[in-house]
Amino acid sequence: MLELGKYAGAVLSSWGVTLGLIGLLVAVSWVQARRVKAALDAAEARRKGGA
């Protein structure tokens, strides 16, 4: 493991927060992509059904 000395807590907590925020961003993006895909699928279904 890296030798971080007296800054170990700050460095490791910064890494933890950063990884947590990246994970949150990925999760939010994934949920939003699923919603948009569902909306587009519904719009296409309406278009095909009405035409």
Secondary structure, DSSP 8 states (H G I E B T S, - for coil): ----GGGHHHHHHHHHHHHHHHHHHHHHHHHHHHHHHHHHHHHHHHHHHH-
